[in-house]
């Protein structure tokens, strides 16, 4: 089975806009007649020295003046060159913004490098901030560090915000030790001191990695530096304790939040708690906590309902899932990409291609754009249903819509190849994945090793297991580690 990828990242040609036409105006001054005796001999107006005379086309002076136009031409050329340069600048900056919006980090760096080579380029904090955030979200901590070093070499002074973006890029890839070294560097610079947001990002990484001893140490350091944790910080720790199954600690923090005057529970707290139990399939506990937060006076939002829909869908509770969606319509809550993704995923898991396709068609009819998770669910769903020609169509459509290729996307395609027993195509997808600098994760290796074992390819199983061991050995950050791409699923 051939699965064709059409996700080209080629840059569009930069075409300068047409320069505006420079119009020239001549003011014809009619000669005034003083009397009937001099009507046929019009008088010329006397102009002051160096003053521009109004001339008519029939006068010989007009022809002589019209032949001396070099200064106007030079001005026009300068205006043309200026307009072309402005058009080129706008085109490059728009291309950069477009690549960032589409999460195409490789293309964004190419355009940025092109921009830096131009004579009009001036380093700006905003450009580096957007790129650092993009690289962090795309699992490229090595490139984020390289970009930060290049920024320093250009003479741009670092700020606490830029350091925080760099720290967040490392935290997203679970490089906690590197993030801690960045924190120490920040503390050594008077103008780059960490704030509550810096510490909250680091606490989240430590909590997600179940390194709760570091969480306590960071809280103590915040207390020493007189930095008060906010509701975001507490929500982060709540999520970490919940994912680790440490519900007693979670409830203690929630009780402190209820007593606090500055960190009262909010809708994000509500979403965090019900999401934890919903993902674990504990529907009754999720519903109890939902009612508790409503009793606290916290009103749900669109994301709250999306969490409920996702939880009901995973447990095949389609009636409750439909009821929540109808309730959203009655209260004028919009159905978002995440709403449709949760419904598509529910049908994808059971291989219900009919209802999954209908939901996707309705999504597009309402003008709601799909994202990477949308197509991951579609690809897996059609594979579960054995409709591999629909898998190919979905991959091709993703290419046309310029859907970001990340580790989750490639894993979905590899999953479809495994379902189709197409080892050769699976290997081609795996090679393309690494060529696109998407670092395989545990799911990738698990799928491929399972496929090799079913085919009795013990030598390839051994080779891949060795590759996995080498990957784990070099998981720590290094300057050469630029191939890490583990985007979290959107939704």
C-alpha positions as CSV (number, residue, x, y, z in Angstrom):
1,X,0.0,0.0,0.0
2,X,1.4,3.4,-1.0
3,X,0.7,6.2,1.4
4,X,1.5,9.4,-0.4
5,X,2.6,12.5,1.5
6,X,2.1,15.9,0.0
7,X,3.1,18.2,2.8
8,X,5.6,20.4,1.0
9,X,7.3,23.1,3.1
10,X,8.7,24.9,0.1
11,X,8.8,28.7,0.4
12,X,6.5,30.7,-1.8
13,X,8.2,33.1,-4.2
14,X,8.5,36.6,-2.9
15,X,7.0,38.9,-5.6
16,X,7.3,42.6,-5.0
17,X,4.1,44.6,-5.3
18,X,3.7,46.9,-8.2
19,X,4.9,50.4,-7.3
20,X,2.3,53.1,-7.4
21,X,2.1,55.3,-10.4
22,X,3.6,58.7,-9.9
23,X,1.2,61.3,-11.4
24,X,2.4,64.7,-12.5
25,X,0.2,67.7,-12.5
26,X,0.8,70.9,-14.4
27,X,-1.2,74.0,-13.5
28,X,-2.2,76.0,-16.6
29,X,-2.7,79.6,-15.7
30,X,-4.8,81.5,-18.1
31,X,-3.7,84.9,-19.1
32,X,-5.9,87.7,-17.9
33,X,-7.0,90.4,-20.2
34,X,-6.7,94.0,-19.0
35,X,-8.8,95.6,-21.7
36,X,-10.6,95.0,-25.0
37,X,-7.7,96.6,-26.9
38,X,-5.2,93.9,-25.6
39,X,-7.4,90.9,-25.8
40,X,-5.4,89.2,-28.6
41,X,-2.1,89.7,-26.7
42,X,-2.4,88.0,-23.4
43,X,-0.1,89.1,-20.7
44,X,2.3,86.8,-18.9
45,X,2.2,86.7,-15.2
46,X,5.3,88.0,-13.5
47,X,6.7,85.3,-11.2
48,X,9.1,85.7,-8.4
49,X,12.7,84.4,-8.7
50,X,12.9,80.6,-8.4
51,X,9.1,80.3,-8.3
52,X,7.5,77.6,-10.5
53,X,5.6,79.2,-13.5
54,X,2.4,77.9,-14.7
55,X,2.8,77.2,-18.4
56,X,0.4,76.2,-21.1
57,X,1.3,73.4,-23.5
58,X,1.3,75.8,-26.5
59,X,4.0,77.9,-25.1
60,X,7.6,77.3,-26.1
61,X,8.7,77.5,-22.5
62,X,6.5,74.4,-21.8
63,X,8.4,72.3,-24.4
64,X,11.7,73.5,-23.1
65,X,10.7,72.6,-19.5
66,X,9.2,69.3,-20.6
67,X,12.6,68.3,-22.0
68,X,14.4,68.8,-18.6
69,X,12.8,66.0,-16.6
70,X,15.8,64.2,-15.2
71,X,15.2,65.2,-11.5
72,X,11.6,63.8,-11.6
73,X,12.9,60.6,-13.1
74,X,15.5,60.2,-10.4
75,X,12.8,60.8,-7.8
76,X,10.6,58.2,-9.4
77,X,13.4,55.6,-9.4
78,X,14.1,56.2,-5.7
79,X,10.4,55.8,-4.9
80,X,10.2,52.6,-7.0
81,X,13.2,51.1,-5.2
82,X,11.7,52.1,-1.8
83,X,8.4,50.5,-2.6
84,X,10.0,47.3,-3.9
85,X,12.0,47.0,-0.7
86,X,9.0,47.6,1.5
87,X,7.0,45.0,-0.5
88,X,9.8,42.5,0.0
89,X,10.0,43.1,3.7
90,X,6.3,42.7,4.1
91,X,6.4,39.5,2.1
92,X,9.1,37.9,4.2
93,X,7.6,38.9,7.5
94,X,4.2,37.6,6.4
95,X,5.8,34.3,5.4
96,X,7.5,34.1,8.8
97,X,4.2,34.8,10.6
98,X,2.4,32.2,8.4
99,X,5.0,29.5,9.2
100,X,4.7,30.2,12.9
101,X,0.9,30.1,12.8
102,X,1.1,26.7,11.0
103,X,3.7,25.4,13.5
104,X,6.1,24.8,10.7
105,X,9.3,25.3,12.7
106,X,11.7,24.3,10.1
107,X,10.3,26.6,7.5
108,X,10.0,29.4,10.0
109,X,13.8,29.1,10.7
110,X,14.6,29.2,7.0
111,X,12.5,32.3,6.5
112,X,14.0,33.9,9.6
113,X,17.5,33.1,8.4
114,X,16.7,34.7,5.0
115,X,15.4,37.8,6.9
116,X,18.5,38.1,9.0
117,X,20.7,38.2,5.9
118,X,19.0,41.4,4.6
119,X,20.6,44.8,5.1
120,X,17.4,46.2,6.6
121,X,17.2,43.5,9.3
122,X,17.1,44.7,12.9
123,X,17.0,42.1,15.7
124,X,13.7,42.3,17.7
125,X,12.7,40.7,20.9
126,X,9.2,39.8,19.6
127,X,10.5,37.8,16.7
128,X,12.8,35.7,18.9
129,X,10.1,35.2,21.5
130,X,7.7,33.8,18.9
131,X,10.3,31.5,17.5
132,X,11.4,30.2,21.0
133,X,7.7,29.5,21.9
134,X,7.2,27.7,18.5
135,X,10.4,25.6,18.9
136,X,9.3,24.7,22.5
137,X,5.8,23.6,21.3
138,X,7.4,21.6,18.5
139,X,9.7,19.7,20.8
140,X,12.9,21.3,19.6
141,X,14.8,22.4,22.7
142,X,18.2,22.0,21.1
143,X,17.3,24.5,18.3
144,X,15.7,26.8,20.8
145,X,19.0,27.0,22.7
146,X,20.9,27.6,19.5
147,X,18.5,30.4,18.6
148,X,18.9,31.9,22.0
149,X,22.7,31.9,21.7
150,X,22.5,33.5,18.2
151,X,20.3,36.2,19.7
152,X,22.9,37.0,22.3
153,X,25.6,37.1,19.6
154,X,23.5,39.7,17.7
155,X,23.7,42.0,20.7
156,X,20.1,41.7,21.8
157,X,19.8,41.9,25.6
158,X,18.0,38.9,27.2
159,X,15.0,39.5,29.3
160,X,13.2,37.4,31.9
161,X,10.5,36.7,29.3
162,X,12.9,35.3,26.8
163,X,14.7,33.2,29.4
164,X,11.3,31.9,30.5
165,X,10.4,30.9,26.9
166,X,13.7,29.0,26.7
167,X,13.1,27.3,30.0
168,X,9.6,26.3,28.9
169,X,11.0,24.8,25.7
170,X,13.3,22.5,27.8
171,X,10.4,21.7,30.2
172,X,8.1,20.7,27.4
173,X,10.7,18.0,26.3
174,X,11.2,16.9,30.0
175,X,14.7,18.3,30.1
176,X,14.3,19.3,33.8
177,X,18.1,19.5,34.6
178,X,18.7,21.8,31.7
179,X,15.7,23.9,32.8
180,X,17.2,24.2,36.3
181,X,20.5,25.4,34.9
182,X,18.6,28.1,32.9
183,X,16.9,29.1,36.2
184,X,20.2,29.4,37.9
185,X,21.5,31.6,35.1
186,X,18.4,33.8,35.4
187,X,19.0,34.3,39.1
188,X,22.6,35.5,38.4
189,X,21.4,38.3,36.1
190,X,19.9,41.3,37.9
191,X,17.5,42.2,35.0
192,X,16.4,38.6,34.3
193,X,15.0,37.5,37.7
194,X,12.5,34.6,37.5
195,X,8.9,35.4,38.4
196,X,5.8,33.4,39.3
197,X,5.3,32.3,35.7
198,X,8.8,31.0,35.4
199,X,8.5,28.9,38.6
200,X,5.0,27.7,37.5
201,X,6.3,26.3,34.3
202,X,9.2,24.5,36.1
203,X,6.8,23.1,38.7
204,X,4.5,21.7,36.0
205,X,7.4,19.9,34.4
206,X,8.5,18.4,37.7
207,X,5.0,17.4,38.7
208,X,4.3,15.8,35.3
209,X,7.6,13.8,35.7
210,X,6.5,12.9,39.3
211,X,9.5,14.5,40.8
212,X,7.6,15.9,43.7
213,X,10.7,16.4,45.8
214,X,11.7,19.1,43.3
215,X,8.2,20.6,43.5
216,X,8.6,21.1,47.3
217,X,12.1,22.5,46.9
218,X,10.8,25.0,44.3
219,X,8.0,26.1,46.5
220,X,10.5,26.7,49.4
221,X,12.6,28.8,47.0
222,X,9.6,30.8,46.0
223,X,8.8,31.5,49.6
224,X,12.4,32.6,50.3
225,X,12.3,35.0,47.3
226,X,8.9,36.3,48.4
227,X,7.1,35.1,45.3
228,X,3.5,34.1,46.0
229,X,2.2,31.1,44.0
230,X,-0.9,32.0,42.0
231,X,-3.9,29.9,41.0
232,X,-2.0,28.7,37.9
233,X,0.8,27.3,40.1
234,X,-1.7,25.5,42.3
235,X,-3.6,24.1,39.3
236,X,-0.4,22.7,38.0
237,X,0.4,20.9,41.2
238,X,-3.1,19.6,41.4
239,X,-2.8,18.1,38.0
240,X,0.6,16.5,38.8
241,X,-0.7,14.9,42.0
242,X,-3.8,13.7,40.3
243,X,-1.9,12.1,37.4
244,X,0.3,10.3,40.0
245,X,-2.8,9.1,41.9
246,X,-1.9,11.0,45.0
247,X,-5.4,12.2,45.6
248,X,-5.0,13.0,49.3
249,X,-2.3,15.6,48.5
250,X,-4.5,16.9,45.7
251,X,-7.4,17.5,48.0
252,X,-5.2,19.2,50.6
253,X,-4.0,21.7,48.0
254,X,-7.6,22.2,46.9
255,X,-8.6,22.9,50.5
256,X,-5.8,25.5,50.8
257,X,-7.1,27.1,47.6
258,X,-10.6,27.4,49.0
259,X,-9.2,29.1,52.2
260,X,-6.9,31.4,50.2
261,X,-7.8,35.0,49.3
262,X,-5.4,35.2,46.3
263,X,-5.6,31.7,44.8
264,X,-9.3,30.8,44.8
265,X,-10.3,27.8,42.6
266,X,-11.4,28.9,39.1
267,X,-12.7,27.2,36.0
268,X,-9.2,25.9,35.1
269,X,-9.1,24.2,38.5
270,X,-12.5,22.6,37.7
271,X,-11.2,21.5,34.2
272,X,-8.0,20.1,35.7
273,X,-9.9,17.9,38.2
274,X,-12.6,16.6,36.0
275,X,-10.1,15.9,33.2
276,X,-8.0,13.8,35.5
277,X,-10.9,11.5,36.4
278,X,-12.4,11.6,33.0
279,X,-9.2,10.4,31.3
280,X,-9.0,7.6,33.9
281,X,-12.5,6.5,33.1
282,X,-13.8,7.3,36.5
283,X,-17.1,8.8,35.3
284,X,-19.0,8.9,38.6
285,X,-16.1,10.6,40.4
286,X,-15.8,13.1,37.5
287,X,-19.5,13.9,37.7
288,X,-19.3,14.4,41.5
289,X,-16.4,16.8,41.2
290,X,-18.3,18.7,38.5
291,X,-21.2,19.2,40.9
292,X,-18.9,20.2,43.7
293,X,-17.3,23.0,41.6
294,X,-20.8,24.1,40.5
295,X,-21.7,24.4,44.2
296,X,-18.5,26.5,44.7
297,X,-20.1,29.0,42.2
298,X,-17.8,28.1,39.3
299,X,-19.5,28.2,35.9
300,X,-18.4,25.8,33.2
301,X,-16.9,26.9,29.8
302,X,-16.6,25.4,26.4
303,X,-13.5,23.4,27.4
304,X,-15.3,22.0,30.4
305,X,-18.0,20.5,28.2
306,X,-15.4,19.2,25.7
307,X,-13.8,17.3,28.6
308,X,-17.1,15.8,29.5
309,X,-17.8,14.8,25.9
310,X,-14.4,13.2,25.6
311,X,-14.8,11.2,28.8
312,X,-18.3,10.0,27.8
313,X,-17.1,9.1,24.3
314,X,-14.2,7.0,25.5
315,X,-16.6,5.0,27.7
316,X,-19.1,4.7,24.7
317,X,-21.7,6.6,26.6
318,X,-23.1,8.2,23.5
319,X,-26.4,9.3,25.0
320,X,-24.7,11.4,27.6
321,X,-22.2,12.7,25.0
322,X,-25.1,13.8,22.8
323,X,-26.9,15.4,25.8
324,X,-23.9,17.6,26.6
325,X,-23.6,18.7,23.0
326,X,-27.3,19.6,22.9
327,X,-26.9,21.5,26.2
328,X,-24.0,23.5,24.7
329,X,-26.3,24.5,21.8
330,X,-29.0,25.6,24.1
331,X,-26.6,27.8,26.1
332,X,-25.0,29.2,22.9
333,X,-21.7,27.5,23.6
334,X,-19.9,27.0,20.3
335,X,-18.8,23.6,19.1
336,X,-15.1,23.9,18.6
337,X,-12.4,21.8,16.9
338,X,-11.9,20.1,20.2
339,X,-15.6,19.3,20.4
340,X,-15.6,17.6,17.1
341,X,-12.2,15.9,17.8
342,X,-13.7,14.2,20.8
343,X,-16.7,12.9,18.9
344,X,-14.5,11.7,16.0
345,X,-12.2,10.0,18.4
346,X,-15.1,8.2,20.1
347,X,-16.1,6.7,16.8
348,X,-12.5,6.2,15.7
349,X,-11.7,3.9,18.7
350,X,-14.5,1.5,17.7
351,X,-13.9,1.7,13.9
352,X,-17.3,3.3,13.2
353,X,-16.2,4.9,9.9
354,X,-19.8,5.9,8.9
355,X,-20.5,8.1,11.9
356,X,-16.9,9.3,12.1
357,X,-17.0,10.5,8.5
358,X,-20.4,12.1,9.0
359,X,-19.0,14.1,12.0
360,X,-16.0,15.2,10.0
361,X,-18.2,16.3,7.1
362,X,-20.4,18.3,9.4
363,X,-17.3,19.8,11.0
364,X,-16.1,21.1,7.6
365,X,-19.6,22.2,6.6
366,X,-19.6,24.5,9.6
367,X,-16.3,26.0,8.6
368,X,-14.4,24.6,11.5
369,X,-10.8,23.6,10.6
370,X,-9.4,20.3,11.6
371,X,-6.0,20.0,13.2
372,X,-3.4,17.3,13.7
373,X,-5.5,15.4,16.2
374,X,-8.5,15.4,13.8
375,X,-6.5,13.6,11.1
376,X,-4.8,11.3,13.6
377,X,-8.3,10.1,14.7
378,X,-9.5,9.8,11.1
379,X,-6.4,7.7,10.1
380,X,-6.7,5.4,13.1
381,X,-10.5,5.1,12.7
382,X,-10.3,4.1,9.0
383,X,-7.5,1.7,9.8
384,X,-9.6,0.1,12.6
385,X,-12.5,-0.2,10.0
386,X,-10.1,-1.8,7.5
387,X,-10.7,1.0,5.0
388,X,-7.2,1.7,4.0
389,X,-8.1,3.6,0.8
390,X,-9.7,6.1,3.1
391,X,-6.5,6.3,5.1
392,X,-4.7,7.3,1.9
393,X,-7.3,10.0,1.2
394,X,-7.0,11.4,4.7
395,X,-3.2,11.6,4.5
396,X,-3.5,13.4,1.1
397,X,-6.1,15.8,2.5
398,X,-3.9,16.5,5.4
399,X,-1.2,17.5,3.0
400,X,-3.5,19.8,1.0
401,X,-4.6,21.5,4.2
402,X,-1.0,21.8,5.4
403,X,-1.7,20.0,8.6
404,X,1.4,19.9,10.8
405,X,3.3,16.7,10.8
406,X,4.4,15.7,14.3
407,X,5.1,12.5,16.1
408,X,1.5,11.8,16.8
409,X,0.6,12.2,13.1
410,X,3.4,9.7,12.0
411,X,2.4,7.3,14.7
412,X,-1.2,7.3,13.4
413,X,0.1,6.5,9.8
414,X,2.4,3.8,11.2
415,X,-0.5,2.3,13.1
416,X,-2.5,2.1,9.8
417,X,0.5,0.4,8.1
418,X,0.7,-2.1,10.9
419,X,-3.0,-2.8,10.7
420,X,-2.6,-3.4,6.9
421,X,0.4,-5.7,7.5
422,X,2.4,-3.4,5.1
423,X,5.8,-3.6,6.7
424,X,7.5,-2.0,3.7
425,X,5.3,1.1,3.7
426,X,5.7,1.3,7.5
427,X,9.5,1.5,7.1
428,X,9.1,4.2,4.5
429,X,6.9,6.2,6.9
430,X,9.4,5.7,9.7
431,X,12.3,6.9,7.5
432,X,10.3,10.0,6.5
433,X,9.5,10.6,10.1
434,X,13.2,10.8,10.9
435,X,13.9,12.8,7.8
436,X,11.3,15.4,9.0
437,X,13.2,15.5,12.3
438,X,10.4,14.1,14.3
439,X,11.9,12.1,17.1
440,X,10.1,8.7,17.6
441,X,8.6,8.1,21.0
442,X,7.8,5.0,22.9
443,X,4.5,4.5,20.9
444,X,6.5,4.6,17.6
445,X,8.9,1.9,18.8
446,X,6.2,-0.2,20.3
447,X,4.2,-0.3,17.0
448,X,7.1,-1.1,14.8
449,X,8.6,-3.8,17.1
450,X,5.2,-5.4,17.3
451,X,4.9,-5.4,13.5
452,X,8.4,-7.0,13.1
453,X,7.6,-9.7,15.7
454,X,4.4,-10.7,14.0
455,X,6.4,-11.1,10.8
456,X,9.1,-13.1,12.5
457,X,11.8,-10.4,11.8
458,X,13.9,-11.0,14.9
459,X,17.0,-9.3,13.5
460,X,15.1,-6.1,12.9
461,X,13.5,-6.3,16.3
462,X,17.0,-6.5,17.8
463,X,18.3,-3.5,15.7
464,X,15.3,-1.4,16.8
465,X,15.7,-2.3,20.4
466,X,19.3,-1.2,20.2
467,X,18.3,2.0,18.6
468,X,15.8,2.6,21.4
469,X,18.5,2.0,24.1
470,X,20.8,4.5,22.4
471,X,17.9,7.0,22.3
472,X,17.3,6.6,26.0
473,X,21.0,7.0,26.7
474,X,21.2,10.3,24.9
475,X,17.8,11.6,26.2
476,X,19.7,14.3,28.2
477,X,20.1,17.6,26.4
478,X,23.1,18.2,24.2
479,X,23.9,20.8,21.6
480,X,23.6,18.2,18.9
481,X,20.2,17.0,19.9
482,X,18.0,18.8,17.4
483,X,15.7,16.0,16.3
484,X,13.2,15.8,19.2
485,X,9.6,16.4,18.1
486,X,7.0,15.2,20.5
487,X,4.1,17.5,20.2
488,X,1.2,17.0,22.6
489,X,-2.1,16.2,20.9
490,X,-4.3,19.3,20.3
491,X,-7.6,19.3,22.0
